[in-house]
């Protein structure tokens, strides 16, 4: 199965090299045609033939280098496109098409200025350059572009009324592993651009390849969450290279990247959130958001909790509410394994969550 792609790549390399050889042979022909014969024994035909052969030889040597660089660039572009959503690809193609048509309309007079073997490559260079510019602009302004051209085909963004990130946000590894960011985006509470630094991808890949089952499951869940985000229409997921190679720690890299790019940091790590905030980074802490959205429990409320284990103090039993809040029930250790109605006596909120202290409800 791997031989066919290799044969295909070799065929493409030789085809690209042929184009380069033809170009330099034509260039050699044009140069030789304008030269006077240096020897009376050599006619103009011999001079032209020498120019063509010399140009073809130069083209053959340079063609291999140019063809390999081109194929590598295409492979790199393929890898980049795999991390983009369908809307991103379509908007980029639309912007590229507009750029190509605009460049062709403006630069076609170049074809009339001289021999086509010289002017045609210049024309192609201009068209490709402006087409690339159009592609990049199309990606950057895809929301407006799809709104203009995609309404009739159902490609226009349907996120009107949804809050958008004011600037790109850098995703932390903890957010990907947790996975709830996908539900937040699906619900329409976040739109915009998510930047995933390469160190985060490397860390998730390392977890996914770990020997420990728990770590492997966490890594795979994180990679699946990123893939699910990439398929969302209301967000852009962009993998960015590691621009701070001199910084060894991933958390420190995220802080530096956020500062350099002027981005927010999206994290679930409370300690990282505190460090980033001290460094001047705008932090979006999903853990703090989850705490804020938990159902309020206050002193005097009566709640039903399933006691599952003994507490630290004598007579205490511990259970959890549906939202994960830990409930410590006094004088209830003998009722472990039962659903018990308890009266809340106090609530303690910490950086790691909310703890509820209670006692059995008086009958």
C-alpha positions as a Markdown table, in Angstrom:
| # | Residue | x | y | z |
|---|---|---|---|---|
| 1 | Unk | 0.0 | 0.0 | 0.0 |
| 2 | Unk | 2.9 | 2.4 | 0.6 |
| 3 | Unk | 4.5 | 1.8 | -2.8 |
| 4 | Unk | 1.9 | 3.6 | -4.8 |
| 5 | Unk | 2.2 | 6.9 | -3.0 |
| 6 | Unk | 6.0 | 6.7 | -3.4 |
| 7 | Unk | 5.6 | 6.0 | -7.1 |
| 8 | Unk | 3.1 | 8.8 | -7.4 |
| 9 | Unk | 5.5 | 11.3 | -5.7 |
| 10 | Unk | 8.4 | 10.2 | -8.0 |
| 11 | Unk | 6.2 | 10.7 | -11.0 |
| 12 | Unk | 5.2 | 14.2 | -9.9 |
| 13 | Unk | 8.8 | 15.0 | -9.2 |
| 14 | Unk | 9.8 | 14.1 | -12.7 |
| 15 | Unk | 6.9 | 16.0 | -14.2 |
| 16 | Unk | 7.8 | 19.2 | -12.3 |
| 17 | Unk | 11.5 | 18.7 | -13.2 |
| 18 | Unk | 10.4 | 18.5 | -16.9 |
| 19 | Unk | 8.6 | 21.8 | -16.7 |
| 20 | Unk | 11.7 | 23.4 | -15.2 |
| 21 | Unk | 13.9 | 21.9 | -17.9 |
| 22 | Unk | 11.6 | 23.2 | -20.6 |
| 23 | Unk | 11.7 | 26.7 | -19.1 |
| 24 | Unk | 15.5 | 26.8 | -18.9 |
| 25 | Unk | 15.9 | 25.3 | -22.4 |
| 26 | Unk | 13.6 | 28.1 | -23.7 |
| 27 | Unk | 15.6 | 30.7 | -21.8 |
| 28 | Unk | 18.8 | 29.3 | -23.3 |
| 29 | Unk | 17.2 | 29.4 | -26.7 |
| 30 | Unk | 16.2 | 33.1 | -26.3 |
| 31 | Unk | 19.7 | 34.1 | -25.0 |
| 32 | Unk | 21.5 | 32.1 | -27.7 |
| 33 | Unk | 19.3 | 33.6 | -30.5 |
| 34 | Unk | 20.4 | 37.1 | -29.6 |
| 35 | Unk | 24.1 | 36.3 | -29.7 |
| 36 | Unk | 26.4 | 36.7 | -32.7 |
| 37 | Unk | 28.3 | 33.6 | -33.7 |
| 38 | Unk | 31.8 | 33.8 | -32.0 |
| 39 | Unk | 33.4 | 31.5 | -34.6 |
| 40 | Unk | 32.8 | 31.6 | -38.4 |
| 41 | Unk | 32.8 | 27.8 | -38.4 |
| 42 | Unk | 29.8 | 27.8 | -36.1 |
| 43 | Unk | 26.5 | 28.8 | -37.7 |
| 44 | Unk | 23.6 | 30.4 | -35.8 |
| 45 | Unk | 21.9 | 26.9 | -35.6 |
| 46 | Unk | 24.9 | 25.5 | -33.7 |
| 47 | Unk | 24.9 | 28.5 | -31.3 |
| 48 | Unk | 21.2 | 28.1 | -30.6 |
| 49 | Unk | 21.6 | 24.3 | -30.1 |
| 50 | Unk | 24.4 | 24.9 | -27.6 |
| 51 | Unk | 22.2 | 27.5 | -25.7 |
| 52 | Unk | 19.3 | 25.0 | -25.6 |
| 53 | Unk | 21.4 | 22.2 | -24.3 |
| 54 | Unk | 23.1 | 24.3 | -21.7 |
| 55 | Unk | 19.7 | 25.7 | -20.5 |
| 56 | Unk | 18.3 | 22.2 | -20.4 |
| 57 | Unk | 21.3 | 20.9 | -18.3 |
| 58 | Unk | 20.9 | 23.8 | -15.8 |
| 59 | Unk | 17.2 | 23.1 | -15.7 |
| 60 | Unk | 17.7 | 19.4 | -15.0 |
| 61 | Unk | 20.0 | 20.2 | -12.1 |
| 62 | Unk | 17.8 | 22.9 | -10.6 |
| 63 | Unk | 14.6 | 21.1 | -11.4 |
| 64 | Unk | 15.3 | 18.3 | -8.9 |
| 65 | Unk | 15.8 | 20.8 | -6.1 |
| 66 | Unk | 12.8 | 22.9 | -7.1 |
| 67 | Unk | 10.5 | 19.9 | -7.5 |
| 68 | Unk | 11.5 | 18.4 | -4.1 |
| 69 | Unk | 10.9 | 21.7 | -2.4 |
| 70 | Unk | 7.5 | 22.0 | -4.1 |
| 71 | Unk | 6.4 | 18.5 | -3.1 |
| 72 | Unk | 7.5 | 19.1 | 0.5 |
| 73 | Unk | 5.5 | 22.4 | 0.5 |
| 74 | Unk | 2.4 | 20.6 | -0.8 |
| 75 | Unk | 2.8 | 17.9 | 1.9 |
| 76 | Unk | 3.1 | 20.6 | 4.6 |
| 77 | Unk | 0.0 | 22.4 | 3.2 |
| 78 | Unk | -1.9 | 19.1 | 3.3 |
| 79 | Unk | -1.0 | 18.6 | 7.0 |
| 80 | Unk | -2.1 | 22.2 | 7.7 |
| 81 | Unk | -5.4 | 21.7 | 5.8 |
| 82 | Unk | -6.2 | 18.6 | 7.8 |
| 83 | Unk | -6.4 | 20.8 | 10.9 |
| 84 | Unk | -8.9 | 23.2 | 9.3 |
| 85 | Unk | -12.6 | 22.9 | 9.1 |
| 86 | Unk | -14.6 | 22.6 | 5.8 |
| 87 | Unk | -15.6 | 26.3 | 6.1 |
| 88 | Unk | -12.0 | 27.4 | 6.5 |
| 89 | Unk | -10.9 | 25.4 | 3.4 |
| 90 | Unk | -13.8 | 26.7 | 1.3 |
| 91 | Unk | -13.3 | 30.3 | 2.3 |
| 92 | Unk | -9.5 | 30.0 | 1.6 |
| 93 | Unk | -10.3 | 28.5 | -1.8 |
| 94 | Unk | -12.8 | 31.3 | -2.6 |
| 95 | Unk | -10.2 | 33.9 | -1.5 |
| 96 | Unk | -7.5 | 32.2 | -3.6 |
| 97 | Unk | -9.8 | 32.1 | -6.6 |
| 98 | Unk | -10.6 | 35.8 | -6.3 |
| 99 | Unk | -6.9 | 36.5 | -6.0 |
| 100 | Unk | -6.0 | 34.5 | -9.0 |
| 101 | Unk | -8.6 | 36.1 | -11.2 |
| 102 | Unk | -7.7 | 39.6 | -10.0 |
| 103 | Unk | -4.0 | 39.0 | -10.7 |
| 104 | Unk | -4.7 | 37.5 | -14.1 |
| 105 | Unk | -6.8 | 40.4 | -15.1 |
| 106 | Unk | -4.2 | 42.9 | -14.1 |
| 107 | Unk | -1.0 | 41.2 | -15.2 |
| 108 | Unk | -2.0 | 39.6 | -18.6 |
| 109 | Unk | -0.4 | 42.5 | -20.5 |
| 110 | Unk | 2.9 | 41.0 | -19.5 |
| 111 | Unk | 2.3 | 38.3 | -22.0 |
| 112 | Unk | 2.5 | 40.9 | -24.8 |
| 113 | Unk | 5.8 | 42.4 | -23.9 |
| 114 | Unk | 8.1 | 39.7 | -25.1 |
| 115 | Unk | 8.6 | 36.0 | -25.8 |
| 116 | Unk | 6.1 | 33.9 | -24.0 |
| 117 | Unk | 8.8 | 31.5 | -22.8 |
| 118 | Unk | 10.1 | 34.4 | -20.6 |
| 119 | Unk | 6.9 | 36.3 | -19.8 |
| 120 | Unk | 4.7 | 33.3 | -19.1 |
| 121 | Unk | 6.7 | 32.2 | -16.0 |
| 122 | Unk | 6.6 | 35.8 | -14.7 |
| 123 | Unk | 2.9 | 35.9 | -15.2 |
| 124 | Unk | 2.5 | 32.6 | -13.4 |
| 125 | Unk | 4.6 | 33.8 | -10.5 |
| 126 | Unk | 2.4 | 36.9 | -10.1 |
| 127 | Unk | -0.8 | 34.9 | -10.3 |
| 128 | Unk | 0.3 | 32.3 | -7.7 |
| 129 | Unk | 1.6 | 35.0 | -5.3 |
| 130 | Unk | -1.6 | 37.0 | -5.4 |
| 131 | Unk | -3.6 | 33.8 | -5.2 |
| 132 | Unk | -1.8 | 32.9 | -2.0 |
| 133 | Unk | -2.5 | 36.3 | -0.6 |
| 134 | Unk | -6.1 | 35.9 | -1.5 |
| 135 | Unk | -6.2 | 32.5 | 0.2 |
| 136 | Unk | -4.7 | 33.9 | 3.4 |
| 137 | Unk | -7.1 | 36.8 | 3.4 |
| 138 | Unk | -10.0 | 34.5 | 2.8 |
| 139 | Unk | -9.0 | 32.4 | 5.9 |
| 140 | Unk | -8.5 | 35.5 | 8.1 |
| 141 | Unk | -11.9 | 37.0 | 7.0 |
| 142 | Unk | -13.8 | 33.8 | 6.4 |
| 143 | Unk | -16.8 | 34.9 | 8.5 |
| 144 | Unk | -17.4 | 38.0 | 6.3 |
| 145 | Unk | -16.6 | 36.1 | 3.1 |
| 146 | Unk | -19.0 | 33.3 | 3.8 |
| 147 | Unk | -21.6 | 35.7 | 4.8 |
| 148 | Unk | -21.3 | 37.5 | 1.4 |
| 149 | Unk | -21.2 | 34.4 | -0.8 |
| 150 | Unk | -22.4 | 31.5 | 1.2 |
| 151 | Unk | -25.9 | 32.5 | 2.3 |
| 152 | Unk | -27.6 | 31.0 | -0.7 |
| 153 | Unk | -25.7 | 27.7 | -0.3 |
| 154 | Unk | -26.1 | 27.3 | 3.4 |
| 155 | Unk | -22.4 | 28.0 | 4.2 |
| 156 | Unk | -22.9 | 31.4 | 5.9 |
| 157 | Unk | -22.1 | 31.4 | 9.6 |
| 158 | Unk | -25.0 | 30.7 | 11.8 |
| 159 | Unk | -23.5 | 32.1 | 14.9 |
| 160 | Unk | -25.3 | 35.5 | 14.9 |
| 161 | Unk | -26.2 | 36.4 | 18.4 |
| 162 | Unk | -23.5 | 34.1 | 19.9 |
| 163 | Unk | -20.8 | 35.8 | 22.0 |
| 164 | Unk | -17.4 | 35.7 | 20.4 |
| 165 | Unk | -14.0 | 35.7 | 21.8 |
| 166 | Unk | -12.7 | 39.3 | 21.4 |
| 167 | Unk | -9.3 | 37.9 | 20.5 |
| 168 | Unk | -7.8 | 34.5 | 19.9 |
| 169 | Unk | -7.5 | 32.2 | 22.9 |
| 170 | Unk | -4.6 | 29.8 | 23.6 |
| 171 | Unk | -5.8 | 26.3 | 24.6 |
| 172 | Unk | -4.2 | 24.6 | 27.6 |
| 173 | Unk | -3.7 | 20.8 | 27.7 |
| 174 | Unk | -6.1 | 20.6 | 30.6 |
| 175 | Unk | -9.0 | 22.0 | 28.6 |
| 176 | Unk | -8.5 | 19.5 | 25.8 |
| 177 | Unk | -8.3 | 16.6 | 28.2 |
| 178 | Unk | -11.4 | 17.7 | 30.1 |
| 179 | Unk | -13.4 | 17.8 | 26.9 |
| 180 | Unk | -16.3 | 20.1 | 28.2 |
| 181 | Unk | -15.1 | 22.9 | 26.0 |
| 182 | Unk | -16.8 | 21.1 | 23.1 |
| 183 | Unk | -20.1 | 21.2 | 24.9 |
| 184 | Unk | -19.6 | 24.9 | 25.7 |
| 185 | Unk | -18.8 | 25.7 | 22.0 |
| 186 | Unk | -21.7 | 23.5 | 20.8 |
| 187 | Unk | -24.1 | 25.4 | 23.1 |
| 188 | Unk | -23.0 | 28.6 | 21.4 |
| 189 | Unk | -21.4 | 30.3 | 24.4 |
| 190 | Unk | -18.0 | 30.6 | 22.7 |
| 191 | Unk | -17.0 | 31.4 | 19.1 |
| 192 | Unk | -13.8 | 32.7 | 17.6 |
| 193 | Unk | -10.3 | 31.4 | 17.1 |
| 194 | Unk | -8.6 | 28.8 | 19.3 |
| 195 | Unk | -4.8 | 28.6 | 19.1 |
| 196 | Unk | -3.3 | 25.2 | 20.0 |
| 197 | Unk | 0.5 | 25.4 | 20.5 |
| 198 | Unk | 2.5 | 22.5 | 19.2 |
| 199 | Unk | 3.8 | 21.7 | 22.7 |
| 200 | Unk | 0.2 | 21.0 | 23.7 |
| 201 | Unk | -0.2 | 18.6 | 20.8 |
| 202 | Unk | 3.1 | 16.9 | 21.7 |
| 203 | Unk | 2.0 | 16.6 | 25.3 |
| 204 | Unk | -1.3 | 15.0 | 24.3 |
| 205 | Unk | 0.4 | 12.7 | 21.9 |
| 206 | Unk | 2.8 | 11.6 | 24.7 |
| 207 | Unk | -0.1 | 10.8 | 27.0 |
| 208 | Unk | -1.9 | 8.9 | 24.2 |
| 209 | Unk | 1.2 | 6.8 | 23.7 |
| 210 | Unk | 1.8 | 6.2 | 27.4 |
| 211 | Unk | 1.8 | 2.7 | 28.9 |
| 212 | Unk | -0.5 | 3.6 | 31.7 |
| 213 | Unk | -4.2 | 3.0 | 30.7 |
| 214 | Unk | -5.4 | 6.1 | 32.6 |
| 215 | Unk | -2.9 | 8.4 | 31.0 |
| 216 | Unk | -3.5 | 6.9 | 27.6 |
| 217 | Unk | -7.2 | 7.5 | 27.9 |
| 218 | Unk | -6.7 | 11.1 | 28.9 |
| 219 | Unk | -4.4 | 11.7 | 25.9 |
| 220 | Unk | -6.8 | 10.2 | 23.5 |
| 221 | Unk | -9.7 | 12.1 | 24.9 |
| 222 | Unk | -7.8 | 15.3 | 24.5 |
| 223 | Unk | -6.9 | 14.6 | 20.9 |
| 224 | Unk | -10.6 | 13.7 | 20.2 |
| 225 | Unk | -11.7 | 16.9 | 21.8 |
| 226 | Unk | -9.5 | 19.0 | 19.5 |
| 227 | Unk | -10.8 | 17.0 | 16.5 |
| 228 | Unk | -14.4 | 17.7 | 17.6 |
| 229 | Unk | -13.6 | 21.4 | 18.0 |
| 230 | Unk | -12.1 | 21.5 | 14.5 |
| 231 | Unk | -15.4 | 20.3 | 13.1 |
| 232 | Unk | -17.4 | 23.1 | 14.8 |
| 233 | Unk | -18.6 | 25.8 | 12.4 |
| 234 | Unk | -18.4 | 28.6 | 14.9 |
| 235 | Unk | -14.7 | 28.3 | 15.9 |
| 236 | Unk | -11.4 | 28.1 | 14.1 |
| 237 | Unk | -8.8 | 25.8 | 15.5 |
| 238 | Unk | -5.2 | 26.7 | 14.5 |
| 239 | Unk | -2.1 | 24.8 | 15.5 |
| 240 | Unk | 0.8 | 27.2 | 16.0 |
| 241 | Unk | 4.5 | 26.3 | 16.2 |
| 242 | Unk | 6.5 | 26.5 | 19.4 |
| 243 | Unk | 7.9 | 30.1 | 19.2 |
| 244 | Unk | 9.7 | 29.9 | 22.6 |
| 245 | Unk | 12.0 | 26.9 | 22.3 |
| 246 | Unk | 14.2 | 28.3 | 25.1 |
| 247 | Unk | 11.4 | 27.8 | 27.6 |
| 248 | Unk | 11.4 | 24.2 | 28.8 |
| 249 | Unk | 8.0 | 23.9 | 30.7 |
| 250 | Unk | 4.8 | 23.7 | 28.7 |
| 251 | Unk | 2.8 | 25.9 | 31.2 |
| 252 | Unk | 5.5 | 28.6 | 30.9 |
| 253 | Unk | 5.5 | 28.3 | 27.1 |
| 254 | Unk | 1.7 | 28.9 | 27.1 |
| 255 | Unk | 2.1 | 32.1 | 29.2 |
| 256 | Unk | 4.9 | 33.4 | 27.0 |
| 257 | Unk | 3.0 | 32.6 | 23.8 |
| 258 | Unk | -0.1 | 34.4 | 25.2 |
| 259 | Unk | 1.9 | 37.4 | 26.1 |
| 260 | Unk | 3.7 | 37.6 | 22.7 |
| 261 | Unk | 0.5 | 37.2 | 20.7 |
| 262 | Unk | -1.7 | 39.3 | 22.9 |
| 263 | Unk | -4.1 | 36.3 | 23.3 |
| 264 | Unk | -6.2 | 35.1 | 26.2 |
| 265 | Unk | -5.4 | 31.8 | 27.9 |
| 266 | Unk | -8.1 | 29.2 | 28.2 |
| 267 | Unk | -7.4 | 26.8 | 31.0 |
| 268 | Unk | -8.8 | 24.5 | 33.7 |
| 269 | Unk | -5.6 | 24.6 | 35.8 |
| 270 | Unk | -6.2 | 27.0 | 38.7 |
| 271 | Unk | -2.4 | 27.3 | 39.5 |
| 272 | Unk | -1.6 | 28.1 | 35.8 |
| 273 | Unk | -4.5 | 30.6 | 35.8 |
| 274 | Unk | -3.0 | 32.4 | 38.8 |
| 275 | Unk | 0.5 | 32.5 | 37.4 |
| 276 | Unk | -0.7 | 33.7 | 34.0 |
| 277 | Unk | -2.8 | 36.4 | 35.6 |
| 278 | Unk | 0.2 | 37.7 | 37.6 |
| 279 | Unk | 2.2 | 37.8 | 34.3 |
| 280 | Unk | -0.5 | 40.0 | 32.8 |
| 281 | Unk | -2.3 | 37.5 | 30.6 |
| 282 | Unk | -6.1 | 37.6 | 30.2 |
| 283 | Unk | -7.2 | 34.3 | 31.6 |
| 284 | Unk | -10.4 | 32.4 | 30.9 |
| 285 | Unk | -10.7 | 29.8 | 33.7 |
| 286 | Unk | -13.3 | 27.2 | 32.8 |
| 287 | Unk | -13.0 | 25.7 | 36.3 |
| 288 | Unk | -14.1 | 29.0 | 37.8 |
| 289 | Unk | -16.9 | 29.1 | 35.3 |
| 290 | Unk | -18.0 | 25.6 | 36.3 |
| 291 | Unk | -18.0 | 26.6 | 40.0 |
| 292 | Unk | -20.1 | 29.7 | 39.2 |
| 293 | Unk | -22.7 | 27.6 | 37.4 |
| 294 | Unk | -23.1 | 25.1 | 40.1 |
| 295 | Unk | -26.6 | 25.1 | 41.8 |
| 296 | Unk | -26.3 | 27.2 | 45.0 |
| 297 | Unk | -26.5 | 25.4 | 48.3 |
| 298 | Unk | -26.8 | 27.5 | 51.4 |
| 299 | Unk | -27.1 | 26.9 | 55.2 |
| 300 | Unk | -30.5 | 25.6 | 56.2 |
| 301 | Unk | -31.2 | 23.8 | 52.9 |
| 302 | Unk | -32.1 | 20.1 | 53.0 |
| 303 | Unk | -30.5 | 17.9 | 50.3 |
| 304 | Unk | -30.5 | 14.2 | 49.6 |
| 305 | Unk | -27.1 | 12.6 | 49.2 |
| 306 | Unk | -25.8 | 9.1 | 48.7 |
| 307 | Unk | -23.1 | 8.4 | 51.3 |
| 308 | Unk | -20.3 | 6.4 | 49.8 |
| 309 | Unk | -17.3 | 6.5 | 52.3 |
| 310 | Unk | -16.2 | 7.4 | 55.8 |
| 311 | Unk | -15.0 | 10.9 | 56.5 |
| 312 | Unk | -11.8 | 12.0 | 58.3 |
| 313 | Unk | -13.4 | 12.7 | 61.6 |
| 314 | Unk | -15.2 | 10.1 | 63.8 |
| 315 | Unk | -18.8 | 9.6 | 62.8 |
| 316 | Unk | -18.5 | 11.5 | 59.5 |
| 317 | Unk | -19.6 | 10.1 | 56.1 |
| 318 | Unk | -18.9 | 11.6 | 52.7 |
| 319 | Unk | -21.1 | 11.8 | 49.6 |
| 320 | Unk | -21.4 | 13.9 | 46.5 |
| 321 | Unk | -24.2 | 15.9 | 44.9 |
| 322 | Unk | -25.0 | 15.4 | 41.2 |
| 323 | Unk | -22.8 | 18.3 | 40.2 |
| 324 | Unk | -19.8 | 16.8 | 42.1 |
| 325 | Unk | -20.0 | 18.9 | 45.2 |
| 326 | Unk | -18.7 | 17.0 | 48.2 |
| 327 | Unk | -21.0 | 16.7 | 51.2 |
| 328 | Unk | -19.7 | 15.9 | 54.7 |
| 329 | Unk | -22.4 | 14.5 | 56.9 |
| 330 | Unk | -21.9 | 14.4 | 60.7 |
| 331 | Unk | -23.1 | 11.4 | 62.8 |
| 332 | Unk | -23.8 | 9.4 | 59.6 |
| 333 | Unk | -21.0 | 6.8 | 59.3 |
| 334 | Unk | -23.4 | 3.9 | 60.0 |
| 335 | Unk | -25.5 | 4.9 | 57.1 |
| 336 | Unk | -22.8 | 4.6 | 54.4 |
| 337 | Unk | -24.3 | 3.1 | 51.2 |
| 338 | Unk | -27.7 | 4.8 | 51.8 |
| 339 | Unk | -29.4 | 7.9 | 50.4 |
| 340 | Unk | -29.8 | 10.3 | 53.4 |
| 341 | Unk | -31.6 | 13.6 | 53.7 |
| 342 | Unk | -29.2 | 16.0 | 55.5 |
| 343 | Unk | -29.6 | 19.7 | 56.6 |
| 344 | Unk | -26.8 | 22.0 | 55.4 |
| 345 | Unk | -25.0 | 23.7 | 58.3 |
| 346 | Unk | -22.2 | 25.5 | 56.3 |
| 347 | Unk | -20.7 | 25.8 | 52.9 |
| 348 | Unk | -16.9 | 26.2 | 52.3 |
| 349 | Unk | -15.8 | 27.4 | 48.8 |
| 350 | Unk | -12.2 | 26.8 | 47.9 |
| 351 | Unk | -10.1 | 27.1 | 44.7 |
| 352 | Unk | -10.6 | 23.3 | 44.2 |
| 353 | Unk | -14.4 | 23.4 | 44.6 |
| 354 | Unk | -17.2 | 23.7 | 47.1 |
| 355 | Unk | -17.6 | 21.6 | 50.3 |
| 356 | Unk | -20.9 | 21.3 | 52.1 |
| 357 | Unk | -21.0 | 20.4 | 55.8 |
| 358 | Unk | -24.3 | 18.9 | 57.1 |
| 359 | Unk | -26.0 | 16.8 | 59.7 |
| 360 | Unk | -28.9 | 14.3 | 59.5 |
| 361 | Unk | -32.2 | 16.0 | 59.1 |
| 362 | Unk | -34.3 | 15.9 | 62.3 |
| 363 | Unk | -37.2 | 13.5 | 61.9 |
